[in-house]
Every structure is written in C-alpha cells, then in structure tokens.
Amino acid sequence: MDAPGHDRSGAQVPSSGSQRLRLLSANIQAGSSTRGYHDYVARSWSHVLPAGNKRGSLDQIAQLAGEYDIVGLNESDPGSLRSGFTNQTHYLAQRGGFDYWSHQPNRRVGNVASSANGLLSRLEPREVIDHSLPGRISGRGVLLARFGGGDEGLTVAIVHLSLGAASRMAQLGFIAELLHDHPHAVLMGDFNCPIDRPEMQALFRATRLQPPDCVVNTFPSWRPQRAIDHILIGDGLSCSGACAMPAARSDHLAISLELDVPHRALL
C-alpha cells in the first residue's frame, strides 16, 4: 500500500481516496484561569477585567491549535473589556498560522464581557453562516462552515449549548434540521450535557450523526469527570484517536480527533 502524502495545507492524505484532517474543539474560557471550583469565586474578577495573563493563556492555546487543520472555539472573546478589546479568535488565527478564521459573537454582558463561537481553518470554506439558536434566554448560536459543494460537502458546525435541558432540546432540534441528511457533517463544541441525555438521542435519531465509540471526560479540567464537550461525525466519515488535553488554564479540556474525509466532500 502506498504511504500517505500531504496536500498543500499540510494535512495528511491517506491513499484510500480520502483526506485526513486533524480536528480540535476547545472551550477556552476567554483565556481565564480556573484550577478549582473555588476560582469561580476567588477569581471572578478575571471574567470581566483584562487581567490574569490572558495573553499568555492565548499563546498556549495558539500553540496547541497550530497542530490542527480545523479548530472550533467556544467562549472566545470577540473584543470586550475583559480581553483588552482583543478579538481572541483573530489573535489565535494569527498566532496559530491559520489563513481562515471566523467568529460568531453571541452572549454579551454589558460592555465588559462578550463571548463567541470561533472557527480556525487551514482549508478555505466555501461559506460560513451564523444561525441564532432558540432557548429560554437568547444569545446562543451555531456557526456553520461548508467546505464542499452540495449535500455531499463537508459541513462543520460549532456550537455552545444552554445549561437547561429544555433549551438544549430546542437547540438540538434546530441543528437537526440544518444537518438532518448530511453524511459528511461534523458537530462540535460544548454541549453542556453527556451523550446519553434524551436531547442528544433525539439528535442522533433525526440526523446522520453518530454517537462516538467512546466518551472522553472534559470537565472540570482539573479533575475531569463529565463528558460534555463532543465532536460528532456523520455516517459518511470515519475518525480515530479521540483524546482530551488541556486548553491552557480553561475549566474545560479540549477534545481532538483525526477525521478521514472523502475527497468528493471537499470538492
């Protein structure tokens, strides 16, 4: 068998007619540091003020992200007081060497803090679309990027779901309508719930997304006991090597995997 090669993006290309991409999903907590539950109180100021070496944390995250082809971000500050008015997704794109990036601001707390879903990519997306998600409290969204044409194209959706089960059910129902018949879909982010929840099972029934072969605990980062961050893939894709790793000082671990995508899904 011929050895895999590499395309111009640097991504590994298996000899089986598919392209191997490395994916990473990370809730970066806007670069804040949380090393235990006590920090939510003791370091609450870091969530609204531009202090606590956030730039150093972002540099660590950029070093990690730079090893991947497509990165989904949650809680990336789009440029408010707490980030020193730095668009953190743009900063990570520059530091990580990504040619393509996009962000979706969603939740804002006055003028002092804001949060966004973000995309970093070495592949050029054909289009990137922002969708608002339903929920008891407005402000959540899904960032959807298409890398190939038609229903066979690779579609990557980045999401940060609500804490409440009823809101998550509505949000996943909306996402299911977007992805329902896509064999080459990826849905990743902070779901705030494990795979076995009823709303997740409803998502699997309504789409071609598949439950992962194994779950990876990602929260809290200092003693991971819950699998609430996920990378879900459609039945036309295959993956391997799912694992969790620190995203600097965030309260979530990042999750990564290697994805084999048919060439036709990227054309």
C-alpha positions as a Markdown table, in Angstrom:
| # | Residue | x | y | z |
|---|---|---|---|---|
| 1 | Met | 0.0 | 0.0 | 0.0 |
| 2 | Asp | 1.3 | 3.5 | -0.9 |
| 3 | Ala | 2.2 | 5.7 | 2.0 |
| 4 | Pro | 0.0 | 8.7 | 2.8 |
| 5 | Gly | 1.1 | 12.0 | 1.3 |
| 6 | His | 0.3 | 15.6 | 2.3 |
| 7 | Asp | -1.7 | 18.2 | 0.5 |
| 8 | Arg | -0.8 | 21.9 | 0.2 |
| 9 | Ser | -2.5 | 22.7 | 3.6 |
| 10 | Gly | -0.1 | 20.2 | 5.3 |
| 11 | Ala | -2.9 | 17.8 | 6.2 |
| 12 | Gln | -2.2 | 14.1 | 5.8 |
| 13 | Val | -3.8 | 12.5 | 2.8 |
| 14 | Pro | -4.4 | 8.7 | 3.1 |
| 15 | Ser | -4.1 | 6.6 | 0.0 |
| 16 | Ser | -7.7 | 5.4 | 0.2 |
| 17 | Gly | -9.2 | 8.3 | -1.7 |
| 18 | Ser | -9.8 | 10.4 | 1.5 |
| 19 | Gln | -8.1 | 13.3 | 3.2 |
| 20 | Arg | -7.1 | 13.1 | 6.8 |
| 21 | Leu | -7.8 | 16.2 | 8.9 |
| 22 | Arg | -7.0 | 16.9 | 12.5 |
| 23 | Leu | -9.8 | 18.5 | 14.4 |
| 24 | Leu | -9.8 | 20.3 | 17.8 |
| 25 | Ser | -12.7 | 21.6 | 19.8 |
| 26 | Ala | -11.9 | 23.9 | 22.8 |
| 27 | Asn | -13.8 | 26.0 | 25.3 |
| 28 | Ile | -11.1 | 28.5 | 26.1 |
| 29 | Gln | -13.0 | 30.4 | 28.8 |
| 30 | Ala | -11.8 | 33.7 | 27.2 |
| 31 | Gly | -8.2 | 32.9 | 28.4 |
| 32 | Ser | -9.2 | 33.0 | 32.0 |
| 33 | Ser | -7.6 | 30.6 | 34.6 |
| 34 | Thr | -9.7 | 28.2 | 36.6 |
| 35 | Arg | -7.8 | 25.5 | 38.6 |
| 36 | Gly | -10.6 | 24.5 | 41.0 |
| 37 | Tyr | -14.2 | 25.4 | 41.9 |
| 38 | His | -13.0 | 28.0 | 44.4 |
| 39 | Asp | -11.6 | 30.0 | 41.4 |
| 40 | Tyr | -15.1 | 30.7 | 40.2 |
| 41 | Val | -15.5 | 32.9 | 43.2 |
| 42 | Ala | -11.9 | 33.9 | 44.1 |
| 43 | Arg | -11.0 | 34.8 | 40.5 |
| 44 | Ser | -14.4 | 36.0 | 39.4 |
| 45 | Trp | -12.9 | 39.4 | 38.5 |
| 46 | Ser | -10.9 | 37.7 | 35.7 |
| 47 | His | -14.2 | 37.2 | 33.8 |
| 48 | Val | -14.8 | 40.9 | 33.5 |
| 49 | Leu | -11.3 | 42.5 | 33.7 |
| 50 | Pro | -8.4 | 42.4 | 31.3 |
| 51 | Ala | -6.0 | 40.8 | 33.9 |
| 52 | Gly | -4.7 | 37.4 | 34.9 |
| 53 | Asn | -2.2 | 36.8 | 32.0 |
| 54 | Lys | -4.9 | 36.1 | 29.4 |
| 55 | Arg | -2.4 | 36.8 | 26.6 |
| 56 | Gly | -0.1 | 34.1 | 27.9 |
| 57 | Ser | -3.0 | 31.6 | 28.0 |
| 58 | Leu | -3.9 | 32.5 | 24.4 |
| 59 | Asp | -0.4 | 31.9 | 23.3 |
| 60 | Gln | -0.5 | 28.4 | 24.8 |
| 61 | Ile | -3.8 | 27.7 | 23.1 |
| 62 | Ala | -2.4 | 29.0 | 19.8 |
| 63 | Gln | 0.5 | 26.6 | 20.1 |
| 64 | Leu | -1.9 | 23.7 | 20.7 |
| 65 | Ala | -4.3 | 24.8 | 17.9 |
| 66 | Gly | -1.5 | 25.2 | 15.4 |
| 67 | Glu | -1.1 | 21.4 | 15.3 |
| 68 | Tyr | -4.6 | 21.1 | 13.8 |
| 69 | Asp | -6.4 | 21.7 | 10.5 |
| 70 | Ile | -9.8 | 22.8 | 11.7 |
| 71 | Val | -10.4 | 24.2 | 15.2 |
| 72 | Gly | -13.8 | 25.1 | 16.8 |
| 73 | Leu | -13.7 | 27.5 | 19.7 |
| 74 | Asn | -16.2 | 28.3 | 22.5 |
| 75 | Glu | -16.1 | 31.3 | 24.9 |
| 76 | Ser | -13.7 | 33.2 | 22.6 |
| 77 | Asp | -14.0 | 36.9 | 23.5 |
| 78 | Pro | -14.6 | 38.9 | 20.3 |
| 79 | Gly | -13.2 | 42.1 | 21.8 |
| 80 | Ser | -14.6 | 43.4 | 25.1 |
| 81 | Leu | -13.1 | 44.9 | 28.2 |
| 82 | Arg | -12.0 | 41.6 | 29.8 |
| 83 | Ser | -9.9 | 40.7 | 26.7 |
| 84 | Gly | -8.4 | 44.2 | 26.4 |
| 85 | Phe | -10.6 | 44.6 | 23.4 |
| 86 | Thr | -8.7 | 41.9 | 21.6 |
| 87 | Asn | -10.6 | 39.6 | 19.2 |
| 88 | Gln | -9.3 | 36.4 | 20.6 |
| 89 | Thr | -10.3 | 34.3 | 17.5 |
| 90 | His | -8.4 | 36.6 | 15.2 |
| 91 | Tyr | -5.4 | 36.6 | 17.6 |
| 92 | Leu | -5.4 | 32.8 | 17.7 |
| 93 | Ala | -5.6 | 32.6 | 13.9 |
| 94 | Gln | -2.6 | 34.8 | 13.6 |
| 95 | Arg | -0.5 | 33.1 | 16.3 |
| 96 | Gly | -1.5 | 29.6 | 15.1 |
| 97 | Gly | -0.8 | 30.3 | 11.4 |
| 98 | Phe | -4.4 | 29.9 | 10.1 |
| 99 | Asp | -5.3 | 31.6 | 6.9 |
| 100 | Tyr | -9.0 | 31.4 | 7.5 |
| 101 | Trp | -11.0 | 32.3 | 10.6 |
| 102 | Ser | -14.5 | 33.4 | 11.5 |
| 103 | His | -16.3 | 34.2 | 14.7 |
| 104 | Gln | -19.9 | 34.4 | 15.9 |
| 105 | Pro | -20.5 | 36.8 | 18.9 |
| 106 | Asn | -23.4 | 35.5 | 20.9 |
| 107 | Arg | -23.6 | 36.5 | 24.6 |
| 108 | Arg | -22.8 | 39.9 | 25.9 |
| 109 | Val | -22.7 | 41.2 | 29.5 |
| 110 | Gly | -23.0 | 44.9 | 29.2 |
| 111 | Asn | -19.8 | 46.4 | 27.7 |
| 112 | Val | -17.4 | 44.5 | 29.8 |
| 113 | Ala | -17.6 | 40.9 | 28.6 |
| 114 | Ser | -18.6 | 39.1 | 25.5 |
| 115 | Ser | -18.4 | 35.5 | 24.1 |
| 116 | Ala | -18.3 | 34.0 | 20.7 |
| 117 | Asn | -18.0 | 30.7 | 18.8 |
| 118 | Gly | -15.0 | 30.7 | 16.6 |
| 119 | Leu | -13.5 | 28.8 | 13.6 |
| 120 | Leu | -9.9 | 28.4 | 12.7 |
| 121 | Ser | -9.1 | 26.6 | 9.4 |
| 122 | Arg | -6.3 | 25.8 | 7.1 |
| 123 | Leu | -8.8 | 24.9 | 4.4 |
| 124 | Glu | -10.8 | 27.7 | 2.7 |
| 125 | Pro | -14.5 | 27.3 | 3.5 |
| 126 | Arg | -17.0 | 27.9 | 0.6 |
| 127 | Glu | -19.3 | 29.7 | 3.0 |
| 128 | Val | -19.7 | 30.5 | 6.7 |
| 129 | Ile | -23.2 | 31.1 | 8.1 |
| 130 | Asp | -24.3 | 32.3 | 11.5 |
| 131 | His | -27.6 | 30.9 | 12.9 |
| 132 | Ser | -29.2 | 32.0 | 16.1 |
| 133 | Leu | -30.5 | 29.2 | 18.3 |
| 134 | Pro | -33.8 | 29.1 | 20.2 |
| 135 | Gly | -33.8 | 29.0 | 24.0 |
| 136 | Arg | -35.3 | 30.4 | 27.2 |
| 137 | Ile | -32.5 | 33.0 | 27.2 |
| 138 | Ser | -31.5 | 34.4 | 23.8 |
| 139 | Gly | -27.9 | 34.7 | 22.7 |
| 140 | Arg | -26.8 | 31.2 | 21.8 |
| 141 | Gly | -25.8 | 30.4 | 18.2 |
| 142 | Val | -24.3 | 27.8 | 15.8 |
| 143 | Leu | -21.5 | 28.7 | 13.4 |
| 144 | Leu | -21.7 | 26.6 | 10.3 |
| 145 | Ala | -19.0 | 26.3 | 7.7 |
| 146 | Arg | -19.2 | 24.4 | 4.4 |
| 147 | Phe | -16.0 | 23.1 | 2.8 |
| 148 | Gly | -17.5 | 21.3 | -0.2 |
| 149 | Gly | -20.4 | 21.8 | -2.6 |
| 150 | Gly | -23.9 | 20.3 | -2.4 |
| 151 | Asp | -25.3 | 17.8 | 0.1 |
| 152 | Glu | -22.1 | 15.7 | -0.1 |
| 153 | Gly | -19.8 | 18.5 | 1.0 |
| 154 | Leu | -18.1 | 18.6 | 4.4 |
| 155 | Thr | -20.1 | 20.7 | 6.8 |
| 156 | Val | -18.7 | 21.7 | 10.2 |
| 157 | Ala | -21.0 | 23.2 | 12.8 |
| 158 | Ile | -19.6 | 24.8 | 16.1 |
| 159 | Val | -22.0 | 25.2 | 19.0 |
| 160 | His | -22.2 | 26.1 | 22.7 |
| 161 | Leu | -25.5 | 24.8 | 24.1 |
| 162 | Ser | -27.5 | 26.0 | 27.0 |
| 163 | Leu | -27.4 | 24.7 | 30.6 |
| 164 | Gly | -31.1 | 23.9 | 30.6 |
| 165 | Ala | -32.4 | 20.6 | 29.2 |
| 166 | Ala | -35.5 | 22.2 | 27.6 |
| 167 | Ser | -33.4 | 24.8 | 25.8 |
| 168 | Arg | -30.9 | 22.2 | 24.6 |
| 169 | Met | -33.7 | 20.1 | 23.2 |
| 170 | Ala | -35.0 | 23.1 | 21.2 |
| 171 | Gln | -31.5 | 24.0 | 20.1 |
| 172 | Leu | -30.6 | 20.5 | 19.0 |
| 173 | Gly | -33.9 | 20.2 | 17.2 |
| 174 | Phe | -33.0 | 23.3 | 15.2 |
| 175 | Ile | -29.5 | 21.9 | 14.5 |
| 176 | Ala | -31.0 | 18.6 | 13.4 |
| 177 | Glu | -33.0 | 20.5 | 10.7 |
| 178 | Leu | -29.7 | 22.0 | 9.4 |
| 179 | Leu | -27.8 | 18.7 | 9.3 |
| 180 | His | -30.5 | 16.1 | 9.0 |
| 181 | Asp | -29.4 | 14.5 | 5.7 |
| 182 | His | -25.7 | 15.3 | 5.6 |
| 183 | Pro | -23.5 | 12.3 | 5.6 |
| 184 | His | -20.3 | 14.4 | 5.9 |
| 185 | Ala | -21.4 | 16.6 | 8.8 |
| 186 | Val | -19.4 | 17.4 | 11.9 |
| 187 | Leu | -20.9 | 19.0 | 15.0 |
| 188 | Met | -18.6 | 20.0 | 17.7 |
| 189 | Gly | -18.4 | 22.2 | 20.8 |
| 190 | Asp | -19.5 | 22.5 | 24.4 |
| 191 | Phe | -22.9 | 20.7 | 24.6 |
| 192 | Asn | -23.2 | 21.1 | 28.4 |
| 193 | Cys | -24.5 | 17.5 | 28.6 |
| 194 | Pro | -23.4 | 13.9 | 28.1 |
| 195 | Ile | -24.2 | 11.7 | 25.1 |
| 196 | Asp | -26.9 | 9.7 | 26.9 |
| 197 | Arg | -29.2 | 12.6 | 27.5 |
| 198 | Pro | -32.6 | 12.4 | 25.8 |
| 199 | Glu | -32.0 | 15.6 | 23.7 |
| 200 | Met | -28.8 | 14.0 | 22.4 |
| 201 | Gln | -30.5 | 10.8 | 21.5 |
| 202 | Ala | -33.2 | 12.8 | 19.6 |
| 203 | Leu | -30.4 | 14.4 | 17.6 |
| 204 | Phe | -29.0 | 11.1 | 16.6 |
| 205 | Arg | -32.4 | 9.8 | 15.5 |
| 206 | Ala | -33.0 | 12.9 | 13.4 |
| 207 | Thr | -29.6 | 13.2 | 11.7 |
| 208 | Arg | -26.9 | 11.0 | 10.3 |
| 209 | Leu | -24.6 | 12.0 | 13.1 |
| 210 | Gln | -23.3 | 9.0 | 15.1 |
| 211 | Pro | -22.7 | 8.5 | 18.8 |
| 212 | Pro | -19.0 | 8.4 | 19.5 |
| 213 | Asp | -17.4 | 5.0 | 20.0 |
| 214 | Cys | -16.0 | 6.2 | 23.4 |
| 215 | Val | -16.7 | 9.2 | 25.5 |
| 216 | Val | -13.9 | 11.5 | 26.7 |
| 217 | Asn | -14.3 | 13.3 | 30.0 |
| 218 | Thr | -13.5 | 17.0 | 29.6 |
| 219 | Phe | -15.0 | 18.8 | 32.7 |
| 220 | Pro | -13.8 | 20.1 | 35.0 |
| 221 | Ser | -10.3 | 20.3 | 33.6 |
| 222 | Trp | -8.6 | 19.8 | 37.0 |
| 223 | Arg | -10.5 | 16.5 | 37.7 |
| 224 | Pro | -12.4 | 15.5 | 34.5 |
| 225 | Gln | -15.5 | 13.6 | 35.5 |
| 226 | Arg | -18.1 | 14.6 | 32.8 |
| 227 | Ala | -18.1 | 14.2 | 29.0 |
| 228 | Ile | -19.8 | 17.4 | 27.9 |
| 229 | Asp | -17.6 | 18.5 | 25.0 |
| 230 | His | -18.0 | 16.5 | 21.9 |
| 231 | Ile | -17.0 | 16.1 | 18.3 |
| 232 | Leu | -19.8 | 14.2 | 16.5 |
| 233 | Ile | -19.4 | 13.0 | 12.9 |
| 234 | Gly | -21.8 | 11.8 | 10.2 |
| 235 | Asp | -22.0 | 8.3 | 8.9 |
| 236 | Gly | -20.1 | 9.1 | 5.7 |
| 237 | Leu | -17.0 | 9.9 | 7.7 |
| 238 | Ser | -14.6 | 8.0 | 9.9 |
| 239 | Cys | -12.4 | 9.0 | 12.7 |
| 240 | Ser | -9.8 | 7.8 | 15.2 |
| 241 | Gly | -7.6 | 8.9 | 18.1 |
| 242 | Ala | -10.2 | 10.9 | 20.2 |
| 243 | Cys | -8.5 | 12.3 | 23.2 |
| 244 | Ala | -8.6 | 15.2 | 25.7 |
| 245 | Met | -5.9 | 17.7 | 26.6 |
| 246 | Pro | -5.5 | 21.0 | 28.5 |
| 247 | Ala | -6.5 | 24.2 | 26.8 |
| 248 | Ala | -4.2 | 26.4 | 28.8 |
| 249 | Arg | -5.9 | 27.2 | 32.1 |
| 250 | Ser | -9.5 | 26.8 | 30.9 |
| 251 | Asp | -12.1 | 24.9 | 33.1 |
| 252 | His | -12.7 | 22.6 | 30.1 |
| 253 | Leu | -10.2 | 20.2 | 28.5 |
| 254 | Ala | -10.0 | 20.4 | 24.7 |
| 255 | Ile | -11.0 | 17.4 | 22.6 |
| 256 | Ser | -9.4 | 16.3 | 19.4 |
| 257 | Leu | -9.6 | 13.5 | 16.8 |
| 258 | Glu | -8.3 | 12.6 | 13.3 |
| 259 | Leu | -11.0 | 12.7 | 10.6 |
| 260 | Asp | -10.9 | 10.9 | 7.2 |
| 261 | Val | -13.0 | 12.8 | 4.7 |
| 262 | Pro | -13.7 | 11.5 | 1.2 |
| 263 | His | -12.2 | 13.7 | -1.5 |
| 264 | Arg | -15.6 | 14.4 | -3.1 |
| 265 | Ala | -16.7 | 16.0 | 0.2 |
| 266 | Leu | -14.1 | 18.7 | -0.3 |
| 267 | Leu | -14.6 | 19.5 | -4.0 |
